[in-house]
Amino acid sequence: MKLFDSRDPRHLLMVGFLVLAFLIPLVIGSSLYYLTILILMLIFIIYASAWNFLTFSGQGSLGHAAFFGLGGYAASLMAVKLGLPSLVTLVFGGCFAALIGVLIGLTCVRLREWFLAMVTFGFAVIIQTLIVSQLAPVTGGWDGFPVPKLVPTTIPGYLMIEYYLVLVIAIAVILIFRYLLQSRIGLALAAIRENEVEARAAGINPVPFKLFAFGVSAFVTGIAGSLEIFHFGYITPEIFGIDLSFWPIIYSITGGLGTLSGPIVGTIVVTLLWDGLNALGLTYARFIIIGVLLVLIIIFLPRGLVSLPEEIRKRLKGRRS
């Protein structure tokens, strides 16, 4: 099983992107604004990739912000109450989100895709309500509470160090997903996604594989939520917002749903467009522009932006013939 093939143009392109990712901070210098955008972009690449991994098992989620926020709260409380380093509590945040994800999966893993998606959406709303009401003495309610930064601000160049830490985590997550999808687990997930009845007939029990996909997706999502909270140094129940459940969906569909590179491409393109339009003063118009872009991609590029080179080649070949 090869994770890298020097003869594959896509792998060479991937290496080029990695080199660019490592060099960009050195080019832009210590600009807090641009480094912040890059860090958040990487965090949402992790988040979107985690959501997208769930779709490989034929499952969908409209409330993934629940795991994003639970991971953030679990890691934050461990860091604040026990005084543990932020990097250590990242794993705890991911484990807690995974535990809740598996418990939800156990109760509704047999539901069809969009019924499960609605369950996760309702769960996100319920969790946010509990955080601001019954759990307010611990969570601070709507006011939230301050948390330690991922890298202390007293360290010179802390934001650039944070960027490289998040970049390494993002690369590790993508490589793990790639390994899983190329393994027997990935083949089983593909069989379940394509036809669950035939997968059962072939001797594959869909339940443990679906639970595995749900647990891994929730784990990585919890880490992404923890990273965002430790980046800002503050947590509030807004982390469970509906918009945070839909962003990974938008990124994945834009880039290419059900592909490993789709969430990466989608996150980069939409983030650059989103912040670029905001810089031009199109604060509200950008919602319309992003919406129109998403509609056009669904209609004309249903496989996302990653399929654009192939579509161009097909059209050029058709014109020549």
C-alpha positions as MATLAB code, in Angstrom:
seq = 'MKLFDSRDPRHLLMVGFLVLAFLIPLVIGSSLYYLTILILMLIFIIYASAWNFLTFSGQGSLGHAAFFGLGGYAASLMAVKLGLPSLVTLVFGGCFAALIGVLIGLTCVRLREWFLAMVTFGFAVIIQTLIVSQLAPVTGGWDGFPVPKLVPTTIPGYLMIEYYLVLVIAIAVILIFRYLLQSRIGLALAAIRENEVEARAAGINPVPFKLFAFGVSAFVTGIAGSLEIFHFGYITPEIFGIDLSFWPIIYSITGGLGTLSGPIVGTIVVTLLWDGLNALGLTYARFIIIGVLLVLIIIFLPRGLVSLPEEIRKRLKGRRS';
ca = [
       0.000    0.000    0.000;
       1.653    3.183   -1.218;
       0.906    6.528    0.355;
       3.134    8.260   -2.187;
       4.031    7.452   -5.798;
       6.547    9.753   -7.506;
       5.103    8.770  -10.893;
       1.617    9.992  -10.000;
       1.088   13.684  -10.978;
      -1.483   14.067   -8.194;
       1.057   12.982   -5.595;
       3.640   15.383   -7.000;
       1.051   18.150   -6.843;
       0.361   17.214   -3.227;
       4.051   17.541   -2.405;
       4.073   20.939   -4.105;
       1.165   22.083   -1.924;
       2.950   20.855    1.196;
       6.112   22.751    0.305;
       4.015   25.852   -0.365;
       2.224   25.429    2.971;
       5.544   25.329    4.818;
       6.943   28.341    2.937;
       3.932   30.690    3.024;
       4.494   31.921    6.632;
       8.101   32.717    5.775;
       6.911   34.844    2.852;
       4.150   36.780    4.622;
       6.264   37.266    7.741;
       4.684   37.787   11.149;
       1.410   39.331    9.903;
      -1.148   38.413   12.570;
      -4.083   38.796   10.172;
      -2.798   36.451    7.464;
      -1.430   33.910    9.925;
      -4.813   33.821   11.658;
      -6.573   33.169    8.343;
      -4.108   30.383    7.513;
      -4.485   28.754   10.933;
      -8.287   28.812   10.754;
      -8.110   27.472    7.202;
      -6.058   24.500    8.406;
      -8.426   23.874   11.319;
     -11.396   23.771    8.971;
      -9.524   21.511    6.561;
      -9.252   19.068    9.487;
     -12.921   19.592   10.358;
     -14.208   19.243    6.776;
     -12.049   16.159    6.189;
     -13.507   14.564    9.328;
     -17.070   15.272    8.181;
     -16.253   14.013    4.696;
     -14.811   10.761    6.095;
     -18.225    9.985    7.566;
     -19.780   10.120    4.073;
     -17.487    7.302    2.913;
     -19.634    4.986    5.037;
     -22.852    6.268    3.463;
     -23.760    8.354    6.517;
     -24.437   12.079    6.745;
     -24.498   14.664    9.518;
     -26.179   18.045    9.753;
     -25.058   18.665   13.330;
     -21.342   17.992   13.392;
     -20.879   21.220   15.338;
     -22.017   19.155   18.348;
     -18.761   17.166   18.253;
     -16.789   20.277   17.298;
     -18.079   22.040   20.412;
     -17.963   19.048   22.754;
     -14.321   18.507   21.904;
     -13.628   22.182   22.530;
     -15.425   22.234   25.892;
     -13.892   18.952   27.088;
     -10.352   20.051   26.227;
     -10.890   23.543   27.634;
     -12.247   22.330   30.958;
      -9.347   19.884   31.317;
      -6.877   22.687   30.619;
      -8.555   25.175   32.978;
      -9.596   22.899   35.852;
      -6.573   20.575   35.892;
      -3.973   22.943   34.492;
      -2.898   20.495   31.785;
      -1.072   21.767   28.657;
      -3.340   22.562   25.723;
      -1.611   20.077   23.422;
      -2.283   17.270   25.900;
      -5.973   18.079   26.278;
      -6.467   18.024   22.492;
      -6.475   14.232   22.631;
      -8.938   14.219   25.529;
     -11.259   16.551   23.605;
     -11.143   14.219   20.609;
     -11.746   11.119   22.762;
     -14.728   12.693   24.512;
     -16.283   13.724   21.181;
     -15.650   10.208   19.820;
     -17.310    8.617   22.863;
     -20.444   10.713   22.400;
     -20.355   10.050   18.660;
     -20.281    6.289   19.165;
     -23.120    6.487   21.698;
     -25.240    8.389   19.181;
     -24.254    5.912   16.513;
     -25.351    2.986   18.682;
     -28.835    4.462   18.973;
     -29.394    5.441   15.347;
     -26.765    3.739   13.172;
     -29.497    1.702   11.453;
     -31.299    4.836   10.290;
     -31.059    5.976    6.683;
     -28.599    8.712    5.801;
     -30.757   11.819    6.147;
     -32.707   10.548    9.138;
     -29.355   10.170   10.897;
     -28.401   13.648    9.667;
     -31.513   15.140   11.288;
     -30.750   13.311   14.546;
     -27.287   14.882   14.679;
     -28.782   18.290   13.893;
     -31.225   17.969   16.787;
     -28.439   16.732   19.056;
     -26.377   19.873   18.360;
     -29.326   22.056   19.375;
     -29.907   20.017   22.551;
     -26.243   20.179   23.589;
     -26.110   23.949   23.108;
     -29.260   24.334   25.233;
     -27.779   22.218   28.030;
     -24.507   24.177   27.946;
     -26.294   27.509   28.510;
     -28.796   26.207   31.086;
     -28.208   23.158   33.297;
     -24.432   23.145   32.788;
     -24.039   26.927   33.077;
     -22.319   26.768   36.526;
     -19.492   24.804   34.901;
     -19.499   26.240   31.364;
     -20.255   29.879   32.189;
     -23.455   29.880   30.136;
     -23.563   32.272   27.194;
     -20.612   34.227   28.626;
     -18.231   31.272   28.318;
     -14.779   31.408   29.890;
     -11.160   32.125   28.889;
      -8.850   29.212   28.066;
      -5.081   28.956   27.581;
      -3.678   29.566   24.119;
      -2.276   26.655   22.144;
       1.102   28.411   22.224;
       1.621   30.997   25.022;
       1.682   34.563   23.710;
       4.809   35.216   25.757;
       6.820   33.108   23.324;
       8.269   35.175   20.436;
       6.634   34.249   17.137;
       3.954   32.229   18.954;
       1.461   32.524   16.096;
       3.887   31.147   13.520;
       4.727   28.250   15.855;
       1.007   27.596   16.230;
       0.596   27.587   12.447;
       3.213   24.888   12.015;
       1.739   22.816   14.860;
      -1.711   22.907   13.267;
      -0.180   22.184    9.845;
       1.543   19.060   11.162;
      -1.723   17.894   12.764;
      -3.616   18.531    9.501;
      -1.052   16.533    7.489;
      -1.217   13.669   10.004;
      -5.030   13.604    9.823;
      -5.053   13.511    6.009;
      -2.463   10.719    5.938;
      -4.461    8.693    8.483;
      -7.643    9.089    6.419;
      -5.738    8.103    3.288;
      -4.372    5.002    4.995;
      -7.804    3.994    6.318;
      -9.494    4.449    2.937;
      -6.851    2.332    1.191;
      -7.096   -0.424    3.787;
      -9.666   -3.210    4.120;
     -11.696   -0.882    6.282;
     -11.946    1.565    3.396;
     -13.053   -1.203    1.021;
     -15.734   -2.283    3.491;
     -16.939    1.313    3.905;
     -17.122    1.713    0.114;
     -19.154   -1.489   -0.201;
     -21.564   -0.340    2.513;
     -21.913    3.090    0.900;
     -22.651    1.699   -2.554;
     -25.101   -1.027   -1.522;
     -25.609   -2.044    2.090;
     -27.756   -5.063    1.183;
     -25.086   -6.502   -1.116;
     -22.428   -5.737    1.493;
     -24.359   -7.830    4.013;
     -24.691  -10.628    1.464;
     -20.904  -10.543    1.008;
     -20.440  -11.104    4.740;
     -19.803   -7.507    5.803;
     -21.619   -6.382    8.958;
     -22.291   -2.652    8.372;
     -22.893   -1.739   12.026;
     -19.311   -1.914   13.406;
     -17.906   -0.203   10.318;
     -20.458    2.604   10.530;
     -19.724    3.026   14.229;
     -16.016    3.112   13.457;
     -16.513    5.819   10.825;
     -18.713    7.812   13.197;
     -16.227    7.503   16.043;
     -13.189    8.483   13.933;
     -15.051   11.403   12.386;
     -16.191   12.661   15.799;
     -12.681   12.200   17.255;
     -10.996   14.312   14.577;
     -13.822   16.860   14.720;
     -13.307   17.169   18.490;
      -9.615   17.865   17.931;
     -10.483   20.524   15.335;
     -12.885   22.188   17.794;
     -10.229   22.128   20.508;
      -7.693   23.713   18.154;
     -10.057   26.555   17.313;
     -10.811   27.257   20.972;
      -7.150   27.228   21.972;
      -6.393   29.520   19.045;
      -8.892   32.170   20.165;
      -8.265   31.621   23.889;
     -11.968   31.770   24.718;
     -14.986   29.471   24.433;
     -18.727   30.233   24.258;
     -21.795   28.169   23.234;
     -21.621   29.840   19.822;
     -19.283   26.994   18.899;
     -22.422   24.868   18.478;
     -23.886   27.316   15.947;
     -25.764   26.060   12.893;
     -23.261   27.765   10.593;
     -20.456   25.655   12.044;
     -22.417   22.527   11.129;
     -22.885   23.645    7.526;
     -19.393   24.963    6.749;
     -17.786   21.491    6.416;
     -20.645   20.462    4.129;
     -20.108   23.518    1.934;
     -16.351   22.949    1.826;
     -16.704   19.255    0.959;
     -19.334   19.746   -1.744;
     -17.407   22.636   -3.277;
     -14.154   20.695   -3.420;
     -15.547   17.263   -4.156;
     -17.731   15.164   -1.898;
     -16.382   11.696   -1.192;
     -12.824   12.501   -2.266;
      -9.806   12.874   -0.019;
      -8.663   16.145   -1.594;
     -12.150   17.637   -1.939;
     -12.414   19.152    1.563;
      -8.893   20.570    1.240;
      -9.546   22.260   -2.100;
     -13.010   23.414   -1.062;
     -11.818   24.914    2.221;
      -8.968   26.802    0.554;
     -11.096   28.174   -2.305;
     -14.104   29.188   -0.194;
     -11.959   30.691    2.581;
      -9.900   32.780    0.158;
     -13.057   33.916   -1.618;
     -14.867   34.620    1.666;
     -12.083   36.714    3.187;
     -11.196   38.312   -0.148;
     -14.753   39.550   -0.659;
     -14.818   40.821    2.920;
     -11.593   42.759    2.276;
     -13.316   44.372   -0.734;
     -16.157   45.541    1.506;
     -18.680   42.939    0.298;
     -19.596   41.870    3.817;
     -23.149   40.748    3.063;
     -22.877   40.250   -0.694;
     -20.366   37.462   -0.083;
     -23.175   35.285    1.298;
     -24.956   35.569   -2.039;
     -21.783   35.015   -4.055;
     -20.808   31.889   -2.089;
     -24.384   30.601   -2.415;
     -24.397   31.141   -6.188;
     -20.997   29.434   -6.469;
     -22.281   26.426   -4.546;
     -25.379   26.147   -6.771;
     -23.294   26.381   -9.954;
     -20.889   23.718   -8.719;
     -23.733   21.347   -7.830;
     -25.298   21.817  -11.283;
     -22.232   21.887  -13.535;
     -19.566   20.165  -11.401;
     -21.422   17.650   -9.213;
     -18.101   15.982   -8.364;
     -16.662   19.296   -7.135;
     -13.730   21.454   -8.135;
     -11.324   18.505   -8.016;
     -13.042   17.182  -11.161;
     -12.520   20.457  -13.065;
      -9.242   19.416  -14.811;
     -10.862   16.183  -15.989;
     -13.938   18.033  -17.260;
     -11.732   20.500  -19.168;
      -9.820   17.627  -20.765;
     -13.067   15.957  -21.801;
     -14.389   19.142  -23.412;
     -11.126   19.796  -25.243;
     -11.054   16.194  -26.460;
     -14.660   16.505  -27.618;
     -13.896   19.660  -29.613;
     -10.896   18.049  -31.306;
     -12.887   14.993  -32.292;
];
